[in-house]
Amino acid sequence: MKESSWKYARDSFIIEAECIRKALDHIDKYAFERAIDALAKAERIAASGCGHSGIACRHFAHSMCCIERPARFISPAEALHGGMGFVRKGDVMVLASRGGKTAELLPIQQICRKKGVTIISITENMESPLAMGSDIVIKMHVERESDKYNSQGTSSFVVLSAIFDAIQVALIEELDYKNEQFALIHPGGAVGERLNKGV
């Protein structure tokens, strides 16, 4: 391996850690509170995004299921071919796009508005079509991507994932979710063994 390769690898840790630290300064507490309230009350939660944002949304949907908030990732491609039948009035749709202009998400947003689904968007661009058409907007802030060209979805993926993790841990507190409840639905693996030890 080239010495420069190791340097960029090490720098990636530093850049991404700093991005997460600075991201918190740009999150509006009131908007975050509204998002938590909506997610806590929703019967169903859906999430959608493209590329790295979509991958983070898949993880978010799983995280919601882990605290017994029924959730599903809806791919932008399937959404417009019947997939939006999953949501109905009173549910929540989370849409993630750093630039807020992802063309595939805007028709999903329109369907949500017609169905009375609460839209939470996570984006860096507060003036974007995605932000302007949402009920609640959580601002993400990314100083730079960690690759040398500042073009790969590295830091932005990490920051979005950190926001989703913050939402999950806030909901655990908000809903008074107990570890014993998690133990019941997670009997598998090392985590399940630890949670159910002595049960």
C-alpha positions as CSV (number, residue, x, y, z in Angstrom):
1,M,0.0,0.0,0.0
2,K,1.2,3.5,-0.8
3,E,2.1,5.7,2.2
4,S,-0.3,8.3,0.8
5,S,-3.1,5.7,0.8
6,W,-2.6,5.2,4.6
7,K,-2.6,9.0,5.1
8,Y,-6.0,9.4,3.3
9,A,-7.4,6.5,5.3
10,R,-6.4,8.0,8.6
11,D,-7.6,11.5,7.5
12,S,-11.0,9.9,6.7
13,F,-11.6,9.1,10.4
14,I,-10.7,12.6,11.4
15,I,-12.8,14.3,8.8
16,E,-15.9,12.2,9.5
17,A,-15.6,12.6,13.2
18,E,-15.4,16.3,12.8
19,C,-18.4,16.3,10.5
20,I,-20.5,14.5,13.1
21,R,-19.5,16.9,15.8
22,K,-20.3,20.0,13.7
23,A,-23.6,18.5,12.4
24,L,-25.2,18.8,15.8
25,D,-24.7,22.6,15.8
26,H,-27.0,22.8,12.7
27,I,-29.9,20.8,14.0
28,D,-32.9,22.8,15.2
29,K,-34.2,21.4,18.5
30,Y,-37.8,22.4,17.7
31,A,-37.8,20.6,14.4
32,F,-36.2,17.6,16.0
33,E,-38.8,17.6,18.7
34,R,-41.7,17.7,16.2
35,A,-40.1,14.8,14.3
36,I,-39.9,12.7,17.4
37,D,-43.5,13.5,18.3
38,A,-44.7,12.5,14.9
39,L,-42.7,9.3,14.8
40,A,-43.8,8.3,18.3
41,K,-47.5,8.6,17.3
42,A,-47.4,7.1,13.8
43,E,-48.9,3.7,13.2
44,R,-46.5,3.1,10.4
45,I,-43.2,4.7,9.3
46,A,-41.8,4.7,5.8
47,A,-38.4,5.9,4.6
48,S,-37.0,6.5,1.1
49,G,-33.9,7.9,-0.5
50,C,-31.5,7.2,-3.4
51,G,-27.9,6.0,-3.4
52,H,-26.1,6.3,0.0
53,S,-29.1,8.1,1.4
54,G,-31.3,5.1,0.5
55,I,-28.9,2.7,2.2
56,A,-29.1,4.8,5.4
57,C,-32.9,4.8,5.1
58,R,-32.9,1.0,5.0
59,H,-30.9,1.0,8.3
60,F,-33.3,3.6,9.8
61,A,-36.3,1.4,9.0
62,H,-34.7,-1.5,10.6
63,S,-33.8,0.6,13.7
64,M,-37.4,1.6,14.0
65,C,-38.5,-2.1,13.9
66,C,-35.9,-2.8,16.7
67,I,-37.9,-0.5,19.0
68,E,-41.2,-1.8,17.7
69,R,-42.2,1.1,15.5
70,P,-43.5,-0.7,12.4
71,A,-41.4,0.7,9.5
72,R,-40.4,-0.1,6.0
73,F,-38.0,1.2,3.4
74,I,-39.7,2.0,0.1
75,S,-37.4,2.1,-2.9
76,P,-38.1,5.2,-5.1
77,A,-38.5,2.9,-8.1
78,E,-41.2,0.7,-6.4
79,A,-42.9,3.7,-4.7
80,L,-44.4,4.9,-8.0
81,H,-45.6,1.4,-8.9
82,G,-47.8,0.6,-6.0
83,G,-45.4,0.7,-3.1
84,M,-47.0,3.9,-1.7
85,G,-50.0,1.8,-0.8
86,F,-48.0,1.0,2.4
87,V,-48.8,4.4,3.9
88,R,-52.0,6.1,4.8
89,K,-53.3,9.2,6.6
90,G,-51.5,9.6,10.0
91,D,-48.4,7.7,9.0
92,V,-45.0,9.3,8.6
93,M,-42.7,9.3,5.5
94,V,-39.0,10.1,6.0
95,L,-37.3,11.4,2.9
96,A,-33.5,11.9,2.8
97,S,-31.5,13.8,0.2
98,R,-28.5,15.9,1.0
99,G,-29.2,18.3,-1.9
100,G,-33.0,18.1,-1.5
101,K,-33.5,17.9,-5.3
102,T,-33.5,14.2,-5.9
103,A,-36.0,13.9,-8.7
104,E,-37.2,10.4,-7.7
105,L,-38.4,11.6,-4.2
106,L,-40.6,14.5,-5.3
107,P,-43.4,12.4,-6.7
108,I,-43.4,10.4,-3.4
109,Q,-43.7,13.7,-1.6
110,Q,-46.7,14.6,-3.7
111,I,-48.4,11.3,-3.0
112,C,-47.9,11.7,0.7
113,R,-49.4,15.2,0.7
114,K,-52.5,13.9,-1.1
115,K,-52.9,11.0,1.3
116,G,-52.4,13.0,4.5
117,V,-49.0,11.4,5.4
118,T,-46.7,13.5,7.5
119,I,-43.4,14.2,5.6
120,I,-40.1,14.5,7.5
121,S,-37.3,15.5,5.2
122,I,-33.6,15.4,6.1
123,T,-31.6,17.6,3.8
124,E,-28.8,20.2,3.8
125,N,-30.7,22.5,1.4
126,M,-33.4,24.3,3.3
127,E,-34.6,26.1,0.2
128,S,-34.9,22.9,-1.9
129,P,-38.1,21.4,-3.3
130,L,-37.9,18.6,-0.8
131,A,-37.6,20.9,2.2
132,M,-40.2,23.3,1.0
133,G,-42.7,20.5,0.5
134,S,-42.2,18.8,3.8
135,D,-44.0,19.2,7.2
136,I,-40.9,18.9,9.2
137,V,-37.3,19.5,8.1
138,I,-34.2,18.3,9.9
139,K,-31.2,20.0,8.6
140,M,-28.1,18.0,7.9
141,H,-24.7,19.7,7.6
142,V,-21.7,18.2,6.0
143,E,-18.3,20.1,6.0
144,R,-16.8,17.9,3.3
145,E,-16.7,14.3,2.1
146,S,-13.7,12.4,3.3
147,D,-12.2,11.4,-0.1
148,K,-9.6,13.6,-1.6
149,Y,-12.0,14.7,-4.4
150,N,-14.7,15.6,-1.9
151,S,-17.2,13.8,-4.1
152,Q,-18.0,10.3,-2.7
153,G,-20.9,9.8,-0.3
154,T,-18.7,9.2,2.7
155,S,-19.1,11.9,5.4
156,S,-22.7,12.6,4.2
157,F,-23.6,9.0,4.8
158,V,-22.1,9.0,8.3
159,V,-23.8,12.3,9.2
160,L,-27.2,11.0,8.0
161,S,-26.7,7.8,9.9
162,A,-25.8,9.7,13.0
163,I,-29.1,11.7,12.7
164,F,-31.0,8.5,12.3
165,D,-29.3,7.0,15.4
166,A,-30.1,10.2,17.4
167,I,-33.8,9.8,16.4
168,Q,-33.8,6.2,17.5
169,V,-32.2,6.8,20.9
170,A,-34.6,9.8,21.5
171,L,-37.6,7.6,20.7
172,I,-36.3,4.9,23.1
173,E,-36.5,7.6,25.9
174,E,-39.7,9.2,24.6
175,L,-41.6,5.9,24.4
176,D,-40.0,4.5,27.6
177,Y,-38.9,1.5,25.6
178,K,-37.4,-1.3,27.8
179,N,-34.5,-3.5,27.1
180,E,-36.7,-6.4,28.1
181,Q,-38.9,-5.7,25.1
182,F,-35.9,-5.7,22.8
183,A,-34.8,-9.0,24.3
184,L,-38.1,-10.7,23.2
185,I,-37.7,-9.7,19.6
186,H,-33.9,-10.2,19.4
187,P,-33.2,-13.7,20.6
188,G,-30.6,-14.3,17.9
189,G,-26.8,-13.8,17.9
190,A,-24.4,-12.6,20.6
191,V,-26.7,-9.6,21.4
192,G,-29.7,-11.9,21.9
193,E,-27.6,-14.2,24.1
194,R,-26.6,-11.3,26.3
195,L,-30.1,-9.8,26.5
196,N,-31.8,-13.1,27.4
197,K,-29.2,-14.4,29.7
198,G,-30.8,-15.9,32.8
199,V,-34.3,-15.7,31.3
